[in-house]
Amino acid sequence: MKLNKRLLALSKMANQPYQVVWDCCCDHGLLGFKILANGLIKQVNFVDVVPELIESLSQKLTKYAHHLPAGSQWQALCQDVAELKLEPIRKLESYVLQSEKRSDLNDEYDEMDNRDIPSDKILPANLVIISGVGGELMIDIITRLMQRYSGENIDFLLCPVQHTYKLRLTLIELGFNLKQEQLIIENNRGYELMLINQLQGEPLSVTGNKLWKSEASHEAYLNKLINHYKKMNKSNRRELKLESLALKDYLSLQNRLYKNI
């Protein structure tokens, strides 16, 4: 299966043995199928609101399921992503992060009461992937999900196609932290990939602390963002507070990262 650069990068970021991965706004299901094919994750649920797409995807998954590793499970669900019913952790001790579960501590963890294991040492049961849609739609979806799941140990893997600054600002307001991020440049477009969690990670930045490299394509993407917000600030719109903040932050980032290149 040949994936584009963006989807391949997303599949590589799903690199923990999650109980369930939710491939939301799944389109043709290539990302979720690749995650199952990798063999680390055994359950992927494909979610989209378009009935015809889900029906077609279900048929394709049934047809090609024999290519997947033994034990792979999947569902194709036609529903609003904001109405997901996420899975609880079935056995907490088995989800202690492997980096923390050294052999000399195995007995200690086995004897712990579930409530005694720090949340930052527990692998989330659910990974919710939302990709290929705008940042404003992501804001709506995640805000509604957090009405039911705020404070839960859930990983979200996001790849918005626009409005990344507004999305990041909202995620910070919702209390999300950053676990991993990267910038993918494909067909002269930039895609910001973010793995986030409310209980694990480090502070999330509105401009991306770990996105940027000393590469011409990264500098060009930043220039596009700056030019976009310059145009927005020259418009006749009355309310430009967010756009003004974005321009200021991106110009500061440019000065810090690329002024000597």
Buried (B, 14 or more C-beta within 10 A) or exposed (E): EEBEEBBBBBBEBBBBEBBBBBBBBBBEBBBBBBBBBBEEBBBBBBBBBEEEBBEBBBEBBEEEEEEBEEEBEBBBBBBEBBEBEBBEBEEBBEBBBEEBBEEEEEEEBEEBEEEEBEEEBBBBBBBBBBBBBBBBBBBBBBBBBBEEBEEBBBBBBBBBBBBBBBBBBBBBEBEBBBBBBBBBBBEEEBBBBBBBBBBBBEEBBBBBEEBBEEEEBBBEBBEBBBEBBEEBBEEEEEEBEBBEBBBEBBBEBBEEBBEEE
